Amino acid sequence: MLRTPQRWLRWLTPGLYVKRWLLLLMISILMLDLGVAYFLRVVYSEATLPHEFYYVTLQFWPRAVRALIFGMVGVGLLVFSFYMLQRSVLAPFIPGGDRSVADVLYSSRMLSRGPRVVAIGGGHGLSTLLRGLKEFTGNLSAVVTVADDGGSSGRLREEYRILPPGDIRQCLIALADAEPLVKELFDHRFKEGSFKDHSFGNLFIMAMAEVTGDMEHAVRESGRVLAVRGDVLPSTLQDVVLCATVNGGTVVGESKIPLQRQPITKVFLRPDTAEINPEAALAILNADVITVGPGSLYTSILPNLLVRGMVDALKSSPALKVFICNVASENGETDDFKVSDFMKVVEDHVGGNIFDFAIVNSNYAYTPTGGQTKVIFDNKAPIGRDMHFILADVVNKKIPSHHDTEKLSKVIMKRVWHA
């Protein structure tokens, strides 16, 4: 949240359509002051005012000093009254707690001019990216995998035959402008009883799906409750299962794949006829920038790209396409992977390179924990690929296995979009 001085400076941001009306307000006050001054001059010349007016109007000080004092007091009272007026009249209608009117105007007008960005992925990686991008543009669409079958999402999916809500919930919270308490509520996970390990957000989305009739409308209405900046779109509206070929055998289920602790040959969807969500396809075709990743390579990123029609939509889109490589390997999926390994796996699954840029972490000063290793940029990564590699410090210093949301979003906006 902006500190008080920064909030005042927000009013000076170009394009808010506020300064012109403030200027007109000041001119009108000046004209009113001139009218009062001329009236008082007539009164002074034709009538005798009480002796107290001599002190009230500071006649005992030079004219220049009086003008400065009354001018400063007048401006101060004008600003204070304007601030209190907007709090009294507009505060009940402003979402997001103690956000000021200037913040709301900045979000609705300045961010609406930002590029149309489509972020494809799932899990914590996608939500980390979205939290940063929403500060640069309000034209965001998150295309989320629906292959999750573990934890709360898996249980709800099996019992109620709905699309898994877990990754969708994380993206909604990441894009939310709602009260902090509402975000905390959606992330709250029950610890006891029949709801044990279920998050409230998952249950809310499931209930909304029953009320509205389908998951597509449920996600949209949940977004309204959280006042999200952008859209969250399932990559497909069909029930799909992620499968993998591991050590010559087939593993069925997204949650089971990392548990094999064996190299993964390939992943695929069942049924392989699952079509891309039409809304997701439209967002991709109209995008200015498309990002893929970060996230679990085999269980968050590839399930989106394997949906029928997804790669065709990406190839047809005129947008700048960016692959965001993970900063650390993931146990059971990408053990000891280098950048070239990530690129090769993606290309093997989608039939060649589809990206214009790849963002790779260049800061190796921080070591991941838990048996994970740093993903190193190697000489094999650029070979045979018609793309531009962007090496930048995007690692989170506190959690070296994750991207830093602010660093990563700035690289996308400044080195990709404004390149």
C-alpha positions in Angstrom: 0.0 0.0 0.0 1.2 3.5 -0.9 2.5 5.7 2.0 0.7 9.0 2.5 3.2 11.3 0.5 3.2 8.8 -2.4 -0.6 8.8 -2.4 -0.7 12.6 -2.9 1.9 12.3 -5.7 -0.4 9.8 -7.4 -2.8 12.7 -8.2 0.0 14.2 -10.4 0.2 11.1 -12.6 -0.6 12.0 -16.3 -3.9 10.7 -17.7 -6.1 10.6 -14.5 -8.2 13.5 -15.9 -8.1 15.1 -12.4 -5.6 17.9 -12.6 -7.6 19.9 -15.2 -10.6 19.9 -13.0 -8.6 20.8 -9.9 -7.1 23.7 -11.9 -10.6 24.8 -12.9 -11.7 24.5 -9.2 -8.8 26.8 -8.2 -9.6 29.3 -10.8 -13.2 29.4 -9.7 -12.1 29.9 -6.1 -9.8 32.7 -7.2 -12.6 34.4 -9.1 -14.8 34.1 -6.0 -12.0 35.6 -3.9 -11.7 38.5 -6.3 -15.4 39.2 -6.0 -15.3 39.2 -2.2 -12.2 41.4 -2.3 -13.9 44.0 -4.5 -16.9 43.9 -2.3 -14.8 44.4 0.8 -13.0 47.2 -0.9 -16.3 49.0 -1.5 -17.4 48.3 2.1 -14.1 49.6 3.5 -14.4 52.8 1.4 -18.1 53.5 2.2 -18.5 52.1 5.8 -16.7 51.9 9.0 -16.0 48.3 10.1 -15.6 47.2 13.7 -12.1 47.6 15.1 -11.7 43.8 15.4 -11.5 43.5 11.6 -8.2 45.3 11.7 -6.7 42.3 13.6 -8.7 39.6 11.9 -7.4 40.7 8.5 -3.9 41.2 9.8 -3.8 44.8 8.7 -0.8 45.5 11.0 1.4 43.3 8.7 2.7 44.3 5.3 0.5 43.4 2.3 3.0 40.8 0.9 3.1 38.9 4.2 -0.7 38.9 4.5 -1.0 37.5 1.0 1.5 34.7 1.7 -0.2 33.7 5.0 -3.8 33.7 3.6 -2.6 31.9 0.4 -0.9 29.1 2.3 -3.8 28.7 4.8 -6.2 28.7 1.8 -4.4 26.0 -0.1 -4.0 23.9 3.0 -7.7 24.1 3.8 -8.6 23.4 0.1 -6.5 20.2 0.0 -7.7 19.0 3.4 -11.4 19.6 2.6 -11.0 17.9 -0.8 -9.4 14.9 0.9 -12.1 14.6 3.5 -14.8 15.1 0.9 -13.5 12.1 -1.2 -13.2 10.0 2.0 -16.7 10.8 3.1 -18.5 10.5 -0.2 -16.6 7.9 -2.1 -14.8 5.7 0.5 -17.9 3.4 0.9 -17.8 2.6 -2.8 -14.0 1.9 -3.1 -12.9 -1.8 -3.1 -9.7 -2.9 -1.4 -9.8 -1.5 2.1 -8.0 1.8 2.6 -7.1 2.4 -1.1 -7.5 6.1 -2.0 -9.5 7.5 -4.9 -6.2 8.2 -6.7 -5.2 4.5 -6.4 -8.5 3.5 -7.9 -8.3 6.0 -10.7 -4.7 4.8 -11.5 -5.9 1.2 -11.6 -8.9 1.8 -13.8 -7.4 4.3 -16.2 -3.6 3.8 -16.3 -3.6 0.0 -16.0 -6.3 -0.3 -18.6 -3.8 1.1 -21.1 -1.3 -1.6 -20.4 -0.5 -4.4 -22.8 -2.8 -7.4 -23.2 -0.9 -10.1 -21.4 -1.9 -13.8 -21.3 0.0 -15.9 -18.7 -0.2 -19.7 -19.1 0.7 -22.1 -16.4 -0.4 -23.2 -13.0 0.5 -23.6 -9.3 2.6 -21.1 -7.3 4.7 -20.1 -10.3 1.8 -18.6 -12.2 0.3 -16.8 -9.1 3.8 -15.4 -8.3 4.0 -13.9 -11.9 0.4 -12.5 -11.8 1.0 -10.6 -8.5 3.7 -8.6 -10.2 2.1 -8.2 -13.6 -1.1 -6.7 -12.2 0.9 -3.7 -11.1 1.7 -2.9 -14.7 -1.5 -3.8 -16.6 -5.1 -4.5 -16.0 -5.5 -6.4 -19.2 -4.5 -9.8 -17.8 -5.7 -13.3 -18.6 -4.4 -16.3 -16.7 -4.8 -19.6 -18.5 -4.7 -22.3 -15.9 -4.2 -26.0 -16.0 -7.1 -28.2 -14.9 -5.2 -31.5 -14.6 -4.7 -31.3 -10.8 -5.9 -34.4 -9.0 -4.2 -34.1 -5.6 -5.2 -32.7 -2.3 -8.4 -30.7 -1.8 -8.8 -30.2 -5.6 -8.5 -33.9 -6.3 -11.1 -34.8 -3.6 -13.6 -32.2 -4.9 -13.0 -33.2 -8.5 -13.6 -36.9 -7.7 -16.7 -36.4 -5.5 -18.5 -33.6 -7.5 -17.1 -34.1 -11.0 -16.0 -30.5 -11.3 -12.8 -29.0 -12.7 -10.1 -28.8 -10.0 -10.4 -25.4 -8.3 -7.0 -25.2 -6.6 -4.9 -23.5 -9.2 -7.8 -21.3 -10.2 -8.2 -20.1 -6.6 -4.5 -19.2 -6.4 -4.7 -17.1 -9.5 -7.9 -15.3 -8.3 -6.2 -14.4 -5.1 -3.1 -13.2 -6.9 -5.1 -10.9 -9.1 -7.5 -9.8 -6.3 -8.0 -6.2 -5.2 -10.3 -7.2 -2.4 -9.9 -6.7 1.4 -6.9 -8.6 2.8 -9.3 -10.5 5.1 -11.2 -11.8 2.0 -8.0 -13.0 0.5 -7.0 -14.7 3.7 -10.5 -16.2 3.9 -10.2 -17.7 0.4 -6.8 -19.3 1.3 -8.0 -20.6 4.7 -7.6 -24.3 5.0 -9.7 -26.3 7.6 -7.8 -28.3 10.0 -10.5 -30.6 11.5 -13.7 -32.3 10.7 -15.2 -33.4 7.4 -13.7 -30.3 5.7 -10.2 -31.1 6.9 -7.5 -30.0 4.3 -10.1 -28.3 2.2 -9.5 -24.6 1.5 -12.5 -22.2 1.8 -11.8 -20.8 -1.6 -12.1 -24.3 -3.2 -15.4 -24.9 -1.5 -16.6 -21.4 -2.5 -15.8 -22.0 -6.2 -17.4 -25.5 -6.0 -20.6 -24.0 -4.5 -20.6 -21.2 -7.1 -20.4 -23.8 -9.9 -23.5 -25.5 -8.5 -25.3 -22.1 -8.3 -24.3 -20.9 -11.7 -24.5 -24.2 -13.5 -20.9 -24.6 -14.7 -17.3 -23.9 -13.7 -16.8 -21.2 -16.4 -19.5 -18.9 -14.8 -18.3 -19.9 -11.3 -14.8 -18.6 -11.9 -16.1 -15.4 -13.4 -18.5 -14.7 -10.5 -15.8 -15.6 -8.0 -13.6 -13.0 -9.7 -16.2 -10.4 -9.1 -16.3 -11.2 -5.4 -12.5 -10.8 -5.2 -12.5 -7.7 -7.5 -9.7 -9.3 -9.7 -7.7 -7.3 -12.2 -8.1 -9.5 -15.3 -9.6 -12.9 -16.1 -8.8 -16.4 -14.9 -9.6 -19.0 -17.6 -9.3 -22.8 -17.5 -7.2 -24.0 -20.4 -10.0 -26.5 -21.2 -13.5 -27.0 -20.0 -13.3 -30.8 -20.3 -12.4 -33.3 -17.6 -8.8 -34.4 -18.4 -6.3 -36.7 -16.7 -2.5 -36.1 -17.0 -0.5 -39.3 -17.7 3.2 -39.8 -18.1 5.5 -42.4 -19.5 8.1 -43.2 -16.9 10.7 -46.0 -17.2 8.7 -47.7 -19.9 5.4 -47.7 -17.9 2.4 -45.4 -17.8 1.6 -43.3 -14.7 -2.0 -42.0 -14.5 -2.7 -38.9 -12.4 -0.8 -35.6 -12.1 -0.2 -36.1 -8.3 1.5 -39.5 -8.9 4.0 -38.4 -11.5 6.6 -36.7 -9.3 6.4 -39.6 -6.8 8.0 -42.0 -9.3 11.5 -40.4 -8.8 12.4 -41.6 -12.3 13.2 -39.7 -15.5 10.0 -38.7 -17.3 9.9 -39.6 -21.0 6.8 -37.7 -21.9 3.4 -36.6 -20.6 0.0 -36.7 -22.4 -3.6 -36.0 -21.7 -6.6 -38.4 -21.5 -8.7 -37.9 -23.5 -6.4 -36.4 -26.1 -9.5 -34.9 -27.8 -9.9 -32.2 -25.0 -10.3 -28.8 -26.8 -9.0 -25.5 -25.8 -11.4 -23.2 -23.9 -12.8 -20.8 -26.6 -12.3 -17.8 -24.2 -8.6 -18.8 -23.7 -8.1 -19.1 -27.4 -9.6 -15.7 -28.0 -7.4 -14.1 -25.3 -4.3 -15.7 -26.9 -5.2 -14.5 -30.4 -5.8 -10.9 -29.1 -2.7 -10.8 -26.8 0.3 -8.5 -27.0 2.5 -10.6 -24.8 2.1 -14.3 -23.9 4.1 -15.9 -21.1 4.5 -19.6 -20.4 5.8 -20.5 -17.0 7.2 -20.5 -14.4 6.0 -23.6 -12.8 6.3 -27.4 -12.6 7.4 -28.3 -16.1 5.6 -31.6 -16.6 2.6 -31.1 -14.3 1.7 -27.3 -14.6 3.2 -26.0 -17.9 2.9 -28.9 -20.4 -0.7 -29.9 -19.5 -1.8 -26.5 -20.9 0.3 -26.8 -24.1 -1.0 -30.3 -24.7 -4.7 -29.2 -24.9 -5.8 -29.6 -28.5 -5.7 -26.2 -30.3 -3.4 -24.5 -27.8 -0.2 -24.7 -29.8 -2.1 -23.7 -33.0 -3.5 -20.6 -31.2 0.0 -19.7 -29.9 1.5 -20.0 -33.4 -1.3 -17.9 -34.9 -1.1 -15.2 -32.3 0.9 -12.1 -33.3 1.9 -11.6 -29.6 5.4 -11.8 -28.3 5.8 -15.2 -26.8 8.0 -15.7 -23.7 9.1 -18.8 -22.0 10.0 -18.2 -18.3 12.5 -20.9 -17.2 12.4 -22.0 -13.6 15.2 -20.8 -11.3 15.6 -24.2 -9.6 15.0 -27.8 -10.4 12.1 -29.7 -9.0 12.4 -33.0 -7.2 10.8 -35.9 -9.1 10.4 -33.8 -12.3 13.4 -31.8 -13.4 16.3 -33.1 -11.2 19.6 -31.5 -12.3 18.0 -29.9 -15.3 19.8 -27.1 -17.1 18.1 -24.4 -19.3 18.7 -26.5 -22.5 16.9 -29.5 -20.8 13.8 -27.3 -20.2 13.8 -26.1 -23.8 14.2 -29.5 -25.3 11.4 -31.1 -23.2 9.0 -28.3 -24.3 10.0 -28.5 -27.9 9.7 -32.3 -28.0 6.1 -32.0 -26.7 4.9 -29.1 -28.9 6.9 -29.9 -32.1 9.6 -27.2 -32.2 10.2 -23.8 -30.8 7.3 -21.4 -30.5 8.9 -18.7 -28.4 10.4 -15.3 -29.2 12.1 -14.9 -25.8 13.2 -17.0 -22.9 13.9 -15.4 -19.5 16.6 -17.1 -17.6 17.9 -16.3 -14.1 21.5 -15.0 -14.0 22.0 -14.7 -10.3 23.5 -17.9 -8.9 24.5 -16.4 -5.5 21.6 -18.1 -3.7 21.3 -21.8 -3.3 17.9 -23.6 -3.2 17.2 -25.9 -0.3 15.5 -29.3 0.0 17.7 -31.1 -2.6 16.9 -28.7 -5.4 19.6 -27.4 -7.7 20.1 -24.1 -9.6 19.0 -24.1 -13.2 22.1 -23.0 -15.1 22.2 -21.3 -18.5 24.4 -23.6 -20.7 25.8 -23.4 -24.2 23.4 -25.9 -25.6 20.4 -23.7 -24.8 20.7 -21.3 -27.7 21.8 -23.8 -30.3 19.3 -24.2 -33.2 16.7 -21.9 -31.6 15.5 -18.8 -33.2 14.8 -16.9 -30.0 16.4 -14.2 -27.8 17.5 -15.3 -24.3 17.2 -12.7 -21.6 19.5 -13.3 -18.7 18.4 -11.4 -15.6 18.4 -11.5 -11.9 14.9 -12.8 -11.2 15.5 -15.0 -8.1 13.8 -14.5 -4.8 16.6 -14.0 -2.3 14.4 -15.2 0.6 13.1 -18.3 -1.3 15.9 -19.1 -3.8 13.8 -21.8 -5.5 11.2 -19.2 -6.5 11.1 -16.2 -8.8 10.8 -12.7 -7.3 7.5 -11.4 -8.4 8.6 -7.7 -8.8 11.9 -8.5 -10.6 10.3 -10.9 -13.0 7.4 -8.6 -14.0 9.8 -5.7 -14.5 11.9 -7.8 -16.9 8.8 -8.8 -18.9 7.5 -5.2 -19.1 10.9 -3.4 -19.7 13.0 -5.9 -21.7 10.3 -7.7 -23.6 7.3 -5.4 -24.1 9.4 -2.2 -24.4 12.3 -3.8 -26.2 
